[in-house]
């Protein structure tokens, strides 16, 4: 099993050394250590660690918070702040903007460190699973010729009933599926697609205007609002 890699940003050498020992003893891989922001950014970009243990008050012109802001532009990693300034509300509010997984106040025990790491890793795994599910829910596969083609649901403008078939209209293409609209709509994952008429499903994200009897998608396609679907207009925020 591949070890979890941890990069340490800490300017107190005794604390940095203790962290290295504790992490190695518990089967973590030490990706590196830096005491200043510039060095930390350079090394983190090279090593791409899974976790960064970040002190806020470090050497150099950059704070740990500023380092976190910069590296998160390039890397999707877990950041845990290890700091003595956890009681400073202003610093805490600034640090929150970098979406850290935890704050570990100094002084900390071995147990504190390990529990914080384990919980952060678990939360990260859960976040990734949710993101994966979300991405998977945003696409469908439709039959074409002798196989299936992927269609991103975000690209759909509207779906129109066509007898026992359904016509899917995107900005660039049209696709016909061999399900009536009721059946096909029931198969779709939860997205921004919504029924506005017995013969139409629209993509809320593509709506550009509406009135009492119709909805316009993509600035040009005018879709009727059915008598039993009048409440669809309540979804749109009106000023």
C-alpha positions in Angstrom: 0.0 0.0 0.0 1.4 3.4 -1.0 2.3 5.7 1.9 0.6 9.0 2.5 3.1 11.8 1.8 3.4 14.7 4.1 5.2 18.0 3.6 6.1 20.1 6.7 6.2 23.9 6.7 7.6 24.8 10.1 10.3 27.3 11.1 10.8 25.9 14.6 13.4 23.1 14.1 12.5 21.2 17.3 8.9 20.9 16.2 9.8 20.0 12.7 12.2 17.3 13.8 9.5 15.9 16.2 7.0 15.9 13.4 9.3 13.9 11.1 10.0 11.3 13.8 6.3 10.9 14.7 5.3 10.6 11.0 7.9 8.1 10.1 7.0 6.0 13.2 3.5 5.8 11.9 4.3 4.9 8.3 3.9 8.3 6.7 6.3 9.4 3.9 8.1 12.7 4.5 7.9 14.6 1.2 10.0 17.5 2.5 10.4 20.3 5.0 10.7 24.1 4.6 10.9 26.9 7.1 10.1 29.8 4.6 7.3 30.4 2.2 9.3 30.7 -1.0 11.1 27.4 -0.4 7.9 25.7 0.6 6.1 26.7 -2.6 9.0 25.5 -4.8 9.3 22.2 -3.0 5.6 21.5 -2.7 5.1 22.0 -6.4 7.9 19.5 -7.1 6.8 16.9 -4.6 3.0 17.3 -4.8 2.4 15.8 -1.3 -0.9 14.4 -0.1 -0.9 16.5 3.1 0.7 19.8 4.1 1.3 20.4 7.8 1.5 24.2 7.7 2.6 26.6 10.4 1.1 30.0 10.0 4.0 32.1 11.3 7.0 31.1 9.3 10.3 32.7 8.0 10.3 35.0 5.1 7.8 37.5 3.7 4.9 35.0 3.2 2.8 33.6 5.9 1.6 30.0 6.0 -1.8 31.2 4.9 -0.4 32.9 1.8 1.6 29.8 1.0 -1.5 27.7 1.2 -3.4 30.1 -1.1 -0.7 29.8 -3.7 -0.2 26.1 -3.7 -3.9 25.3 -3.7 -4.1 27.0 -7.2 -2.0 24.1 -8.5 -2.6 21.2 -6.2 -5.5 19.4 -4.6 -4.0 18.5 -1.3 -5.0 18.4 2.4 -3.9 21.4 4.4 -3.7 21.2 8.2 -2.6 24.3 10.1 -0.3 23.7 13.1 -0.2 27.0 14.9 -0.1 28.9 18.2 -2.5 31.6 16.8 -5.6 29.5 16.9 -7.2 31.9 19.3 -6.7 34.9 17.0 -10.1 35.3 15.3 -8.7 37.5 12.4 -6.0 34.9 11.6 -8.5 32.1 11.9 -10.9 33.8 9.5 -8.1 34.4 7.0 -7.0 30.8 7.2 -10.6 29.5 6.7 -10.6 30.9 3.2 -8.0 28.3 2.2 -10.4 25.6 3.2 -8.0 23.7 5.5 -9.1 20.2 6.8 -8.1 21.0 10.4 -6.3 23.3 12.9 -3.9 21.6 15.3 -2.9 24.0 18.1 0.6 23.9 19.6 1.6 22.2 21.8 0.1 19.0 20.5 0.4 15.4 21.6 1.3 12.4 19.4 -2.3 11.3 19.7 -3.6 14.8 18.7 -1.5 14.7 15.6 -2.4 11.2 14.5 -6.2 11.7 15.1 -6.1 14.9 13.1 -4.3 13.2 10.2 -6.7 10.3 10.2 -9.8 12.4 10.3 -8.5 14.7 7.6 -7.7 11.7 5.3 -11.1 10.2 5.9 -12.8 13.5 5.2 -10.8 13.9 2.0 -11.8 10.5 0.8 -15.4 11.3 1.4 -15.1 14.6 -0.4 -13.5 12.8 -3.4 -16.3 10.2 -3.5 -18.9 12.9 -3.5 -17.1 14.8 -6.3 -16.9 11.6 -8.3 -20.5 10.8 -7.9 -21.4 14.4 -8.8 -19.4 14.2 -12.0 -20.9 10.8 -12.9 -24.4 12.2 -12.4 -23.7 14.9 -15.0 -23.5 12.5 -17.9 -25.6 9.9 -19.6 -25.0 7.4 -22.4 -27.4 7.2 -25.3 -27.6 4.5 -27.9 -26.2 5.5 -31.3 -25.9 3.1 -34.2 -24.5 -0.1 -32.7 -23.1 1.4 -29.5 -23.5 4.1 -26.9 -22.2 7.7 -26.9 -21.6 9.9 -23.9 -23.7 13.1 -23.5 -23.0 15.7 -20.9 -26.4 16.7 -19.4 -25.1 20.2 -18.9 -25.0 20.6 -22.7 -28.7 19.7 -23.1 -30.9 22.7 -24.0 -34.2 20.8 -23.9 -35.8 17.4 -24.5 -39.0 17.2 -26.7 -41.5 14.4 -26.8 -41.7 12.8 -30.3 -44.4 10.2 -30.2 -42.9 7.1 -28.6 -39.5 8.7 -28.8 -37.7 11.6 -27.2 -35.6 14.2 -29.0 -32.6 15.6 -27.1 -31.5 19.0 -28.4 -28.1 20.5 -27.5 -26.4 23.6 -28.8 -24.7 21.6 -31.6 -26.6 18.4 -32.1 -29.9 16.5 -31.9 -30.3 13.0 -30.6 -33.3 10.7 -30.7 -33.8 8.0 -28.0 -36.3 5.1 -28.2 -38.1 6.0 -24.9 -41.1 8.3 -24.6 -40.6 11.4 -22.6 -42.0 10.1 -19.4 -39.8 7.0 -19.4 -36.7 8.8 -20.5 -37.1 11.7 -17.9 -37.5 9.1 -15.2 -34.1 7.6 -16.1 -32.2 10.9 -15.9 -30.0 11.5 -12.9 -30.8 14.5 -10.6 -29.7 17.6 -12.6 -31.0 21.0 -13.6 -33.4 19.4 -16.1 -37.0 20.0 -15.3 -40.4 19.3 -16.8 -42.3 22.5 -18.0 -44.8 20.9 -20.3 -46.1 17.4 -21.0 -44.0 17.5 -24.2 -40.9 19.3 -22.9 -38.1 19.1 -20.4 -35.8 22.1 -20.2 -32.3 22.8 -18.7 -32.7 25.5 -16.1 -29.1 26.6 -16.6 -29.9 27.4 -20.3 -33.0 29.6 -19.6 -32.4 33.1 -20.9 -35.9 34.6 -20.4 -39.5 33.7 -19.7 -43.0 35.1 -19.7 -46.5 33.9 -18.6 -46.8 31.2 -21.4 -43.2 30.3 -22.5 -39.6 29.9 -21.6 -36.7 30.8 -23.9 -33.5 28.8 -23.8 -30.3 29.7 -25.4 -31.8 33.1 -26.4 -33.7 31.6 -29.3 -35.6 28.4 -28.5 -39.1 29.2 -27.2 -40.6 26.4 -25.1 -44.3 26.5 -24.0 -45.3 26.3 -20.4 -48.0 23.7 -19.8 -51.1 24.6 -17.9 -50.3 22.1 -15.2 -46.7 23.3 -15.0 -47.2 27.0 -14.2 -45.3 26.7 -10.9 -42.1 26.2 -12.9 -42.0 30.0 -13.2 -41.6 30.2 -9.4 -38.2 28.6 -9.6 -36.7 31.7 -11.3 -35.8 34.6 -9.0 -37.5 37.7 -10.0 -36.5 41.2 -9.0 
